[in-house]
Amino acid sequence: MPPAHVKTAGFSRRDLRCSCSHKTFYIGSAGIFTDMPEREKTLTINEIYHSLQGESTWAGWPCVFVRLTFCNLRCNYCDTEYAFYEGIKRSLGEILDAVAAYRCPLVEITGGEPLLQKNVLPLMSMLCDLDYTVLLETSGAHDISNVDPRVHRIMDLKTPGSGEVDKNLWSNIDHLTARDEVKFVMGSREDYEWSRDKVQRYDLPSHCRAVLFSPIFGRIDPREIVEWILADKLNVRFQLQMHKFIWKPTQRGV
């Protein structure tokens, strides 16, 4: 039996609901929350899986990926087109439980484009409350200012070669912090020069944790980008998509 000052109001497979000092608590496998309606909110999820982080300054660390469905951009090198429409609705509580099952402290919210679904904001805050290190992979086309400041935002500014360069929201640069990273994905000398111009014009290294230059896989020799970076003495970090060298480049769930 619960103590006299705690009244058990109901049980489910995952949650215990109790009242204490006129405040309601919900205890589930992912933690303790004071607001069950938040756990009942939904997101359309493409997949949740455990793998190795393949990009950013977090590359090489085990990570749980929560991939959301939908994207309003159509970058011509996109490697996750299956996330444009495929997915099922899951409650935030179910998502938290799925993440908790992997017992991994690093979580990335990705897509698709995660910021198209408003309930991703409370999800990220709930993950932070549970002491996860939370990464957000987002394009440069959506306002990042409402994202929980504890989240590490990895913002992908679209280069001319993407076909979506006009969608970049440049005001996002004003919201960058030392926790954030800015990524440029490039497939040509034109993309490189455009990216170099933006790094210098906005003094991006002073606004964020790292500026990342990444080749479009299979479209450009990575060595070319490295040589250009060295010649221009740019204060940027070159990266490869590590997972595409470990597994097949088109393999899902990695």
Disulfide bonds with the S-S distance in Angstrom:
none
